[in-house]
Amino acid sequence: MDNRSSRILAQFGGRYSVLLVLLGLFTVGIAWNGAAGVPATAAQMPYVITGLGIGLTLAFLGCSLMIVQSHRVDRARLEAKLDEVIDALSRSGGGFGGWGGDEVAATQAPRDLTGLVVAGSVSYHVPGCRLVDGREEVSYLTPDEARARFLSPCRVCQPESSNVTTLG
């Protein structure tokens, strides 16, 4: 949808919904007044049924549009806040997994990872393997030390075939 049509819908959902509710209540009032002026109960029924049907439908439609407009505004606010969070994360160099920015990586991982592997519980991995990425505490070993602990090579990153290199 283009901006013009979305603005028209926003106006309709915001301002005109109140108008629909008021028009519905006015229609119910007219029907009630018309029914009150007729002495016979059988003659009052068309006023009541038609007036109440149309009036309540208009009021219900207006209330529904108010609720939809409220959800639109809430969704737009939430999307704006999520965009702010994503921008803040990208500016700080953080992410949803792995090490954060360079200053965080410098405190958590050794600078030179050449020839080292990351020890897991049953296998060892290349330092950039997705299975160990983002773990809080990891221990770095040489491949020989990992094999001495009876750890098997990871099936995902295959440290034996990758000639264990530095991170990144």
Rosetta silent file (secondary structure, phi, psi, omega in degrees, C-alpha in Angstrom):
SEQUENCE: MDNRSSRILAQFGGRYSVLLVLLGLFTVGIAWNGAAGVPATAAQMPYVITGLGIGLTLAFLGCSLMIVQSHRVDRARLEAKLDEVIDALSRSGGGFGGWGGDEVAATQAPRDLTGLVVAGSVSYHVPGCRLVDGREEVSYLTPDEARARFLSPCRVCQPESSNVTTLG
SCORE:     score description
SCORE:     0.000 S_00000001
   1 L     0.000  142.414  177.671    0.000    0.000    0.000 S_00000001
   2 L   -82.162  172.428 -176.104    1.254    3.494   -0.702 S_00000001
   3 H   -63.751  -37.103 -177.055    1.516    6.226    1.927 S_00000001
   4 H   -63.776  -46.525 -178.803   -1.621    8.054    0.802 S_00000001
   5 H   -69.418  -33.619  177.977   -3.912    5.054    1.170 S_00000001
   6 H   -70.143  -33.139  175.585   -2.372    4.089    4.523 S_00000001
   7 H   -66.741  -38.926  178.604   -2.941    7.649    5.783 S_00000001
   8 H   -64.291  -43.773  177.335   -6.590    7.470    4.675 S_00000001
   9 H   -63.151  -38.483  178.842   -6.989    4.135    6.478 S_00000001
  10 H   -65.082  -40.287  176.292   -5.340    5.578    9.572 S_00000001
  11 H   -63.896  -43.314 -178.483   -7.762    8.506    9.529 S_00000001
  12 H   -64.174  -41.491  179.872  -10.683    6.151    9.011 S_00000001
  13 H   -73.233  -27.876 -177.452   -9.565    3.915   11.831 S_00000001
  14 H   -91.441  -66.291 -173.542   -8.794    6.798   14.158 S_00000001
  15 H   -79.806  -46.225 -172.771  -11.148    9.711   13.679 S_00000001
  16 H   -73.483  -17.454  177.181  -14.020    8.240   11.750 S_00000001
  17 H   -66.878  -37.224  176.394  -14.460    5.310   14.102 S_00000001
  18 H   -64.479  -39.088  178.320  -15.662    7.703   16.789 S_00000001
  19 H   -63.436  -39.627  178.188  -18.055    9.167   14.250 S_00000001
  20 H   -64.928  -40.903  178.603  -19.418    5.682   13.452 S_00000001
  21 H   -63.098  -45.870  179.739  -19.994    4.937   17.145 S_00000001
  22 H   -64.413  -38.809  177.794  -21.819    8.252   17.620 S_00000001
  23 H   -65.109  -39.566  177.328  -23.878    7.672   14.456 S_00000001
  24 H   -63.528  -44.865  178.330  -24.815    4.194   15.707 S_00000001
  25 H   -65.648  -36.928  177.162  -25.910    5.538   19.091 S_00000001
  26 H   -64.348  -40.151  178.087  -27.851    8.319   17.367 S_00000001
  27 H   -64.006  -40.471  176.181  -29.605    5.701   15.189 S_00000001
  28 H   -62.871  -41.056  178.429  -30.546    3.695   18.291 S_00000001
  29 H   -64.063  -41.503  178.032  -31.933    6.902   19.856 S_00000001
  30 H   -63.379  -43.087  179.922  -33.989    7.697   16.749 S_00000001
  31 H   -63.601  -41.872  179.662  -35.368    4.150   16.690 S_00000001
  32 H   -64.206  -43.251 -179.958  -36.251    4.355   20.370 S_00000001
  33 H   -66.226  -39.641  178.244  -37.952    7.709   19.887 S_00000001
  34 H   -65.638  -38.042  179.331  -39.862    6.432   16.824 S_00000001
  35 H   -71.314  -31.417 -178.462  -41.024    3.378   18.718 S_00000001
  36 H   -70.629  -25.785 -178.499  -42.099    5.501   21.666 S_00000001
  37 L   -81.423   -7.495 -177.455  -44.408    7.578   19.465 S_00000001
  38 L  -105.266  124.301 -175.439  -46.389    4.528   18.281 S_00000001
  39 L   -73.576  -29.534 -175.997  -49.010    3.250   20.750 S_00000001
  40 L   -87.357  135.073 -178.320  -49.307   -0.313   19.411 S_00000001
  41 H   -64.668  -37.939  179.944  -46.560   -2.794   20.359 S_00000001
  42 H   -65.345  -32.390  179.215  -46.755   -4.557   17.013 S_00000001
  43 H   -78.142  -20.107  179.380  -46.173   -1.261   15.205 S_00000001
  44 H   -77.822  -26.029 -173.112  -43.128   -0.488   17.415 S_00000001
  45 H   -59.786  -41.979  178.654  -41.231   -3.648   16.428 S_00000001
  46 H   -60.851  -38.135  177.649  -40.050   -2.464   12.970 S_00000001
  47 H   -62.573  -48.299 -175.375  -38.573    0.654   14.560 S_00000001
  48 H   -65.889  -48.572 -176.451  -36.834   -1.312   17.275 S_00000001
  49 H   -65.102  -49.726 -178.076  -35.509   -4.129   15.075 S_00000001
  50 H   -67.653  -48.719 -177.798  -34.330   -1.924   12.212 S_00000001
  51 H   -64.092  -46.456  179.133  -33.022    0.903   14.357 S_00000001
  52 H   -66.624  -38.965  179.649  -31.291   -1.313   16.874 S_00000001
  53 H   -62.215  -50.194 -179.699  -29.854   -3.522   14.123 S_00000001
  54 H   -68.456  -44.550 -177.732  -28.404   -0.643   12.139 S_00000001
  55 H   -63.640  -45.959 -179.898  -27.379    1.367   15.194 S_00000001
  56 H   -69.067  -33.303  176.520  -25.649   -1.486   16.983 S_00000001
  57 H   -64.532  -44.894  178.109  -23.928   -2.547   13.771 S_00000001
  58 H   -63.542  -42.554  179.334  -22.545    0.946   13.255 S_00000001
  59 H   -65.158  -41.752  178.544  -21.443    1.181   16.903 S_00000001
  60 H   -64.312  -43.298  178.069  -19.805   -2.269   16.736 S_00000001
  61 H   -61.777  -43.317  178.077  -18.020   -1.371   13.493 S_00000001
  62 H   -62.591  -43.438  178.081  -16.763    1.891   15.028 S_00000001
  63 H   -64.729  -39.281  178.226  -15.471    0.094   18.138 S_00000001
  64 H   -63.354  -42.354  178.131  -13.767   -2.518   15.976 S_00000001
  65 H   -64.337  -36.017  176.174  -12.029    0.176   13.954 S_00000001
  66 H   -61.724  -43.657 -179.204  -10.852    1.827   17.187 S_00000001
  67 H   -65.543  -43.179  178.954   -9.319   -1.445   18.349 S_00000001
  68 H   -62.829  -43.365  178.796   -7.627   -2.061   14.988 S_00000001
  69 H   -63.209  -39.031  177.270   -6.217    1.468   14.962 S_00000001
  70 H   -62.229  -41.060  177.355   -4.907    0.999   18.493 S_00000001
  71 H   -66.251  -36.814  177.372   -3.130   -2.188   17.410 S_00000001
  72 H   -62.507  -45.523 -179.601   -1.637   -0.388   14.402 S_00000001
  73 H   -64.173  -44.142  178.724   -0.226    2.358   16.609 S_00000001
  74 H   -61.926  -42.069  179.651    1.144   -0.168   19.111 S_00000001
  75 H   -64.341  -40.572  179.067    2.764   -2.214   16.328 S_00000001
  76 H   -64.519  -40.995  177.151    4.391    0.905   14.845 S_00000001
  77 H   -63.966  -42.852  179.861    5.793    1.860   18.268 S_00000001
  78 H   -64.274  -42.443  177.870    7.097   -1.658   18.832 S_00000001
  79 H   -62.565  -38.894  178.466    8.744   -1.761   15.410 S_00000001
  80 H   -64.507  -42.099  178.705   10.413    1.588   16.111 S_00000001
  81 H   -66.099  -40.593  177.615   11.753    0.316   19.438 S_00000001
  82 H   -63.808  -38.398  176.190   13.015   -2.896   17.841 S_00000001
  83 H   -62.750  -38.783  176.968   14.788   -0.845   15.172 S_00000001
  84 H   -63.630  -41.555  179.353   16.451    1.172   17.954 S_00000001
  85 H   -64.771  -43.313  179.551   17.612   -2.023   19.674 S_00000001
  86 H   -63.718  -42.168  177.642   19.003   -3.428   16.422 S_00000001
  87 H   -63.111  -42.090  179.602   20.819   -0.156   15.715 S_00000001
  88 H   -64.170  -40.238  178.084   22.262   -0.094   19.240 S_00000001
  89 H   -66.488  -39.554 -179.434   23.474   -3.689   18.889 S_00000001
  90 H   -71.409  -34.039  177.278   25.061   -3.020   15.523 S_00000001
  91 H   -68.429  -36.619 -177.664   26.791    0.147   16.810 S_00000001
  92 H   -82.011   -7.995  179.551   28.205   -1.663   19.838 S_00000001
  93 L    81.432    5.214 -179.969   29.442   -4.545   17.694 S_00000001
  94 L   -81.274  172.139  178.679   27.381   -7.013   19.690 S_00000001
  95 L  -151.605 -171.752 -179.949   25.258   -9.727   18.290 S_00000001
  96 L   -90.333  -10.085  178.075   22.893  -12.435   19.279 S_00000001
  97 L  -151.435  160.822  177.162   25.600  -15.071   19.433 S_00000001
  98 L    81.362 -168.404  178.820   29.326  -15.267   19.713 S_00000001
  99 L   -77.168  155.217 -179.572   31.650  -12.679   21.172 S_00000001
 100 L   -76.617 -129.401  179.853   30.580   -9.064   21.267 S_00000001
 101 L   -76.194 -176.627 -178.017   32.793   -6.227   20.038 S_00000001
 102 H   -62.934  -37.980 -179.367   36.571   -6.265   19.769 S_00000001
 103 H   -68.465  -31.363  176.413   37.036   -5.106   23.337 S_00000001
 104 H   -72.807  -41.024 -179.867   34.849   -7.946   24.631 S_00000001
 105 H   -65.198  -32.677 -179.722   36.626  -10.507   22.467 S_00000001
 106 H   -67.691  -30.403 -179.841   39.974   -9.302   23.751 S_00000001
 107 H   -84.949  -21.185 -174.474   38.960  -10.048   27.336 S_00000001
 108 H  -100.052  -26.683 -173.391   37.390  -13.433   26.608 S_00000001
 109 L  -128.830  146.459  175.214   39.694  -15.085   24.085 S_00000001
 110 L   -64.632  150.665 -178.812   43.430  -15.288   23.619 S_00000001
 111 L   -66.115  -46.929 -175.546   44.781  -13.159   20.767 S_00000001
 112 L  -104.257  109.671 -179.054   46.703  -15.909   18.989 S_00000001
 113 L  -104.939   14.349 -177.883   44.691  -19.092   18.458 S_00000001
 114 L   -61.307  125.537  177.071   47.036  -20.601   15.902 S_00000001
 115 L    80.805    2.143 -179.436   47.266  -24.335   16.432 S_00000001
 116 L  -104.593  154.583  174.345   44.699  -24.419   19.262 S_00000001
 117 E  -126.037  162.885  178.911   41.310  -26.102   19.438 S_00000001
 118 E   -99.214  127.572 -179.066   38.367  -25.571   21.775 S_00000001
 119 E   -83.644  127.122  173.135   37.617  -28.447   24.113 S_00000001
 120 L  -101.650 -165.494 -179.415   33.996  -29.506   24.336 S_00000001
 121 L   -77.539  -36.177  179.677   32.488  -32.169   26.572 S_00000001
 122 L  -128.212   -8.708 -179.038   33.024  -35.069   24.132 S_00000001
 123 E  -143.967  167.623  175.793   34.705  -33.450   21.116 S_00000001
 124 E  -117.728  153.771 -168.242   37.056  -30.631   20.182 S_00000001
 125 E  -132.830  159.990  167.906   36.344  -27.825   17.744 S_00000001
 126 L   -69.107  143.172 -177.524   37.936  -25.117   15.628 S_00000001
 127 L   -53.784  -26.955  179.532   37.671  -21.806   17.616 S_00000001
 128 L   -93.267    9.100 -177.153   35.124  -20.408   15.112 S_00000001
 129 L   -64.397  139.185 -178.227   32.836  -23.480   15.161 S_00000001
 130 L   -67.927  -18.393 -179.864   29.153  -22.635   15.574 S_00000001
 131 L   -76.950  -21.861  178.019   28.742  -25.342   18.218 S_00000001
 132 L  -113.028   -3.673 -179.299   31.056  -23.523   20.658 S_00000001
 133 L   -65.287  125.338  177.667   30.389  -19.984   19.472 S_00000001
 134 L    94.062   -0.625  177.462   28.990  -17.889   22.318 S_00000001
 135 L   -71.024  143.231 -178.211   29.975  -20.159   25.201 S_00000001
 136 L   -67.626  -57.038 -175.941   30.995  -18.308   28.334 S_00000001
 137 L  -117.050  122.257  176.952   33.952  -20.427   29.444 S_00000001
 138 L  -130.442  152.124  176.021   36.013  -22.420   26.991 S_00000001
 139 E  -115.058  137.344 -177.877   39.383  -24.072   27.320 S_00000001
 140 E  -101.919  133.142 -179.029   41.929  -23.997   24.532 S_00000001
 141 E  -133.946  166.118  168.210   44.134  -27.033   23.897 S_00000001
 142 L   -82.666  158.207  179.387   46.441  -28.321   21.242 S_00000001
 143 H   -58.741  -33.087  178.693   44.950  -31.102   19.109 S_00000001
 144 H   -66.670  -40.744  177.894   47.339  -33.575   20.757 S_00000001
 145 H   -64.952  -37.536  178.915   46.123  -32.599   24.245 S_00000001
 146 H   -64.722  -42.605  178.124   42.498  -32.977   23.081 S_00000001
 147 H   -67.308  -33.084  177.825   43.178  -36.467   21.764 S_00000001
 148 H   -65.674  -27.374  176.490   44.968  -37.320   25.044 S_00000001
 149 L   -86.855    8.618 -179.538   41.708  -36.436   26.837 S_00000001
 150 L    62.447   34.328  174.382   39.919  -38.867   24.498 S_00000001
 151 L   -89.734  138.705  179.549   37.998  -36.066   22.753 S_00000001
 152 E   -95.675  156.194  178.162   36.931  -36.793   19.199 S_00000001
 153 E   -67.618  145.240  179.175   37.060  -34.228   16.351 S_00000001
 154 L   -64.588  139.578  179.292   33.858  -32.275   15.739 S_00000001
 155 L   -81.610  -15.977 -179.195   31.782  -33.579   12.833 S_00000001
 156 L   -86.237  -54.780 -175.351   30.618  -30.061   11.921 S_00000001
 157 L   -91.896  -15.483  177.189   33.861  -28.048   11.765 S_00000001
 158 L    46.970   70.929 -176.663   36.219  -31.017   11.229 S_00000001
 159 L   -63.175  -24.026 -179.828   39.327  -29.607   12.964 S_00000001
 160 L   -67.668  -36.886 -175.613   41.538  -32.420   11.643 S_00000001
 161 L   -90.744  -12.893 -175.171   40.999  -31.410    8.009 S_00000001
 162 L   -95.300    3.268  179.115   41.037  -27.632    8.512 S_00000001
 163 L    51.723   48.044  179.967   44.636  -27.346    9.781 S_00000001
 164 L     4.648  109.988 -178.898   43.469  -25.408   12.853 S_00000001
 165 L  -120.468 -170.274 -177.090   43.871  -21.683   12.188 S_00000001
 166 L   -76.971  166.832  179.258   43.045  -18.460   13.956 S_00000001
 167 L   -68.071  139.360  173.874   39.561  -17.201   14.750 S_00000001
 168 L    83.386    0.000    0.000   37.682  -15.424   11.977 S_00000001
